[in-house]
Amino acid sequence: MQPFLKKEVVFLQSNRDKWNLIIFMMVFVPLFLLFFQPFGVNNFNQQHSISTVFLISMLGFGLVQGVVLGIYEFIIVPFLFKEKTWATFIIRMLTEFLAIAFFTFLYYNILGDFHDWYFGSFMSFVFNISLMSIIPFALIFLYSNYKHSENAYNLLELQPKLELSKKYIHLQSYNKKEQLAITLNDLLFIEAQDNYVLVYYLERGNVKKQLLRATMKDVETNLKEDFVMRCHRSFIVNINKVEKVSKEGHYMKLFLPHIEDAIPVSRSYFKGLEAVLYVHHK
């Protein structure tokens, strides 16, 4: 369980994912309430008709949840949840559902002139709103993973084969005092070492290492090569050098030439990397 909680999460880390979720939630919630009328929104009246006032009230629920999500994701999350691990993400989701439930409950009581301002009713709201919110969250999560895999596949389908032996990449430390220039064909992988990165590469058929004072984020940002990809919070790998792939369920390991230990693939990078490997090595 502990290794899983330490893994990185890519979902809801980009502004695009956040906006997709907010917009989808604002559309999904009113439609769900209008068509299914759960939680007694029609006062359990089977003959209840959708009036203009009722329609506007249901749209209000979607607007409230969209505003709460926007404030939470764009203001609170960057301040309180800087880590991208599953442990942090789970806490982030629980507090997000609680915030959505609280302001939905407040809006509901404003509509009803605070006729149901009781703790028991609030707890019921927390449970019901959380159940309803799981649906759009799950759908956006699946859509995000699908688009990530599709983009990786399309990128390599359209990408012509590079002349790897002639293409150079340049790596350097943040102060630019330490530099390394090697061909893309010689790069094996890059490993995080606290505030440094350790670059593994080939020189005349032998494995060499060079330590650079830089972060993985800096390397990933500056290294704009389609075949050099992040596969783990601690590893960036050259897809061209992968000789063998070992898969067990949602776990994957990559084997590179002259490297005894396999390179692990985090679950969060699994689908996108699997699509790239399939296209590149088919």
URVEN-V400230 format. One record per run of one state. SS is the DSSP state (a for helix, b for strand, c for the rest). FROM is the first residue (numbers start at 0). LEN is the number of residues. If there is no record, write none. Layout:
<<SS	FROM	LEN> <SS	FROM	LEN>>
//
This chain:
<<c	0	1> <a	1	4> <c	5	2> <b	7	1> <c	8	6> <a	14	22> <c	36	15> <a	51	29> <c	80	4> <b	84	1> <a	85	26> <c	111	7> <a	118	40> <c	158	9> <b	167	5> <c	172	6> <b	178	5> <c	183	3> <b	186	7> <c	193	2> <b	195	8> <c	203	2> <b	205	7> <c	212	3> <a	215	7> <c	222	5> <b	227	5> <c	232	2> <b	234	4> <a	238	3> <b	241	7> <c	248	2> <b	250	6> <c	256	6> <b	262	3> <c	265	1> <a	266	15> <c	281	1>>
//
